[in-house]
């Protein structure tokens, strides 16, 4: 509306406020997709074999979001390359979202709705029968089981490691958002806008196999995902250091640049994808909420929400840093953020590397 009705010619302030409001609404509704989608996946893939391969399953599943990122980048480059009005780059994804919504509405959120009894449902029903028998002995009758009750955010925070992962993910998400939003601008110093946008999309391409790699490797090591994530983050710090060293010189080899962007996509995308999917599913399997499938959506939403808040605040420092000290300071800032997030996961990494003897042979969740 702001573009079609030319709100800018009416009032620059009004146009800016309107666009910011639209962005807020977009973020508000878009943020519902991750927690809900993860909860639905948790409903369907909860048998013993799926739990053992949880990282791989969720790693493949999380590729869908980057298909959208890449498609949008290619669509924008195509529109600008044709010389068409730039607002077509917004209209085309909007139409695609509307069409996709109709398909989403046909999906089945819970296998129980189709009469499929999953292990999670069996656990819940066993708990209900035990409680029903106990209450019957006291002369109190219970109604039929109406399903698991959703846990509160405070209840989710009481699950071990949820708070640590939530804050750690905030720093990782800040690094991801900074690279995602600022890479085209950074590359624009040496490339035309269309080429810069296409090169930056390679970062999103790298994020797709990242989740699969982290998920598969963590499955091989018995679900020890924090260790794998920590290794990826340490390697990412090395790549960010190279960017800090060569970003101001302007003589970085294009082939090396493409290779580094692809690797950085893998290193950032892997942990980001797995924390909000497989790790969240591991955390929601804690004995205190076992049998409550509704805990997964709450845990995922909490981790995602804390990550978005941290990232949105941290992004405000990028512009001033770049103006005052150059791009090298931005990469150093991201190194500090990555190190901080990894440090918050330190206790979990240590617990996975040196588990108590009784747990040494079990899957770490």
N, C-alpha and C positions, 0 to 999 in steps of 0.2 A: 504493500500500500504506500509506504513512504517513497518508493521509487516511482511507481506509476502516477501517483498524485503530486509528485514533486513537492513534498513537505519542506524541503530545504529552501525553496524560493519563498515560502511563507514565513518560516522562522527556523534559523539554524539550531537554536536551542530546542525547539519543539521536535524537530526532525531527529536530533541526537537522542533526546529522551525517549522518543517513540521506538527508535531502533534498539536502544539499550533494553527497553521493556520487552521487545520481541525476542532479543537474545536471552533474556531471563526466562521467558516462557518456553523457548526452545530447550534451554538447558534443563528446566524443571521437568518437562514431559519426557525429554530424551533420557534423563537419568533413571526413569522407571524401567527402562528396557533391561539393563544389566541384572539387577536383583531378581526381577520376575523371571527372566530367561534362565538364570542360574538355578532358581528354585524349581522351575519346571524340569530342567535337566536332572536335578537331584531326585525328583519324583520318579523319573523313568529309569535312571541308571543307579540303582541302589542295591543290586544283588551282589553277592560275594565277588564274582568275577569282574564286575564293573568297578567295584571299589578298588580292587587290585590294579586296575588299569585306569583309574580315575584321572590321573594326570594326562595320559594320552588322549582319552576321550574328550576332556575339556579343552585340551590343547588344540585339537582339530576343530572343536565347536567354536572357539573364540576367533577363528580365522574370519568369521562372517563380518565382523565389524570393520576389518581392514579392507575387505572387498568393497565396502561402501566408501571408505576413504580414498582408495585408489580410483574407483569409478568416478567419484566426484572430482578428483584432481584431473583425470583424463578428460572428463566432460568440460571442465573449466578451460583447459588448454585448447580443446576442440572449438569451443565457442569463441574464445579470444582469437584463435588462429583464423577462423572464418571471418572475423571482423564483425560478428553479430553483436547486438546490444548485450552488455555484460549481465543484465538482469536475467537473461536466459540461463545463465549458470546457476541461478537460484530456482528458477521455475521448473527446470527439468528434474532435479532431485526431489522437489516438492511433489510433483506428479508421481514419481516413483514411490515415494513414501505412502501416498494415498492408496496406490494400487497394492502395495505390499501389506498394508493394514488389513485389507479384505482377506488376504491369504492367512494372516496371523489369527484372525478371528475364527478360523475353521480348525485351529489346532486344539488338541486335547491336553489340558494342563496336568491332569492327574490320572494315572492308569486306573485308579480305584473307580473313577467315573465310568469306566468301561468294564467293571467287574474283575479287574486284574488285581490279585492280592500280592503285593510286593513284600519283601522282608521287613521294611519299615512299618508297613501296616500290620504285619503279624506281631511285631514287638508291641505296637500300640494296643492291639486287641488283647494280647496276653496281659498287659498291665491293667486294662480295663476289667477283664474277667476277674483278676485277682482282687482288684478294688471292689468289684461288685459282690464277690463272695464275702469279703471282709465286712462290707456294709450290711449285707443280708444277715450276718450273724448278730449284728446290732439292731436288727429290725428295721433297717432303712433300705428302701428300694431305690435303684438308680435307673434313669432313663437310658435309652440306647446310646451307644457311643456316637457322638457327633463329630468326631475327628479331633486332631490335635489343636490345641489352642496356641495362638501366636505368642511368642515371647516378647517382652519389652526390650527397649534399647539398653536399659540398665541390666536386665537379665543377660543380654548378649555380651555386655562388657564384662560380666562376671565369669564368662567362659575363659579359661586360661589362654593367654597369648592374643586374644582378639584385639585388645587395646594396643598392644605393641605392633601388630600387623597393620592396624588402622593408621597409626601415626607414621610407620615406616613407609606404607604405601603412599602417604601424602607426599613424601619427598621423592619417591620414584615417579609418581604421577606428575609432579612439578617438572622433573627432568624430561619426561615424555612430552608434556604440553609445550614446554619451551622449544624443544626440537621441532615438534610438529608445526607450531604456529610461526616460529621465527626463522626456520630454515629457508623458506622461499625468499624472505627479505634479505637474509645473509647471502644467499647464492645470487641474488639480484645485483650484487656489486660487480659480478663478473659475467653474468649471463642475462639475456633478455628475459622478460617476465614469463613467457610461455616455456622456454627451456628450463628456467629455474624451477617452475612448478612441476615439470616432468621429472627433473632430477630429484627434487624433494620427495616425490612420490615413491622413490626407491626405498626411502626410510620406512614407509608403510608396508612396502612389499616385504622387507626384511622382518617386520613384526609378525607376519603370518607364520613362518616356520619357527620363530622364536618360542611361541607358546607350545608348539608340538615338541620341540627339542627339550625344553625344560620339563614338560609333563612326562615325556617318555623316559628321560634319564632319571627323574625323581622316582618314577615307578620301578625302574631297575634297582634303585637303592632303597626299596621298601618304603616309599613315601617320604623320604627325607628331603623335602622340598626346600627347606630353609638353606641347607648347605648348597644346593645347586643354584638357588637364587643369589646367595652370597658370592659364589664364584663368578657368576655372570656380571654382577655389579662391580666386582674388583677389576674384571677385564674392561668393563665400560669406562672405568676411571682412567685406564691407560689410553683409550681412544680419545676421551675428552681432553686429556693432557696433550695429545698430538694436535688436536684442533686448537688448543690454547697457544701452542708454539707456532703453528703455521698459518693461523687464520688471518693475521694482520699482514703477512708478507705478500699474499695474493698470488704466489707462485706454486700453489699446490697442484700436483699433477692431476688432471681430470680423471684418469683411470683410478688413481689412488683414492680420489675423493668419492667416486662411485662405490668402490669397494668398502671404504670406511662407513659410508652411509648405510649400505646394506648390512654390514656387521653390527653397526650401532642399532639398527632396527631390530635385529635378532636379540641383541643384548638387553635392550629396553623392553621390547614387546614380550619376551618370554616371561620375565618376572611379573610384569603388569597383568598379563593374561591369566597366569596361574594363581596369583594371589586372590583375585576376585572370582575365581571359579573353583579350581580343585582345592586350594588351601582353605577357602571359605567352607567348602563341603567337608573337609577334614575337621575343621573347628566345630562345625555344627553337629558333628557326630560324637561330640563329647557326651559321656554318660549322663550328665545332668539334663540333657535335652534329647536323649536318644528316643526315637519313636515320634518326635515332633518334626515333621517335614517342614513346617512353617518357620522353623528357626533359621533355615538356610537363607531365605530371602532377607530376613532381618540382619543376619550377620553380613551378608554381601552388601546390603544397603548401607550399613554402618561403616564398613571398610571403604566403600566407594564414596560415601558422603564426606567422611573425614579427609579422604584423599583429595576430593575436589576443593574443599575449604582451604586446605594447606596449599594446594597448587594455585588457586586463584589469588591468594595473598602473596605467594612467592613470585608469581609472574609480574607483579607490579614493580619488582625491583630490576627486571631485565632492561627495560628502556633506559632508566637513569644510569645504570651501570654501563651500558653500551655507549651512551652519550659522553659520560665522564671519563671512562678509562679504556674504551674500545672493546672489541669482541673477545679479546683474550680474557678479560675480566669476567665475561659471561660464562665462558667455559670453566673457569676456576670456580665460579659460583655454583655451577652444576656439579662439579667434582665434590664440593663441600656438601651439597644436598644429597648426592648419591652415597657419600661416606656416612652421613648422618642416618639415613634410612637403613643402611647395612648395619650400623652400630646398634640401632634399636632392635634389630633381629639377632644381635649377638648371643643373648641367653638361649634362644631357640637353636641357633647354629651349634652352640656348645653342647646342648642337650642331645642333639642328633648325632654329633661326632663322638660324644662320650656318654652314652645312655647308661642308666643304672643297670646292674647285672640282670635283674629280673625282667628288664624291658629290652635288653640288647638284641634279642631275636624276634621282637615284635615289630609291627608296622608303627612308625612314629606318626601321630596325628596331632 
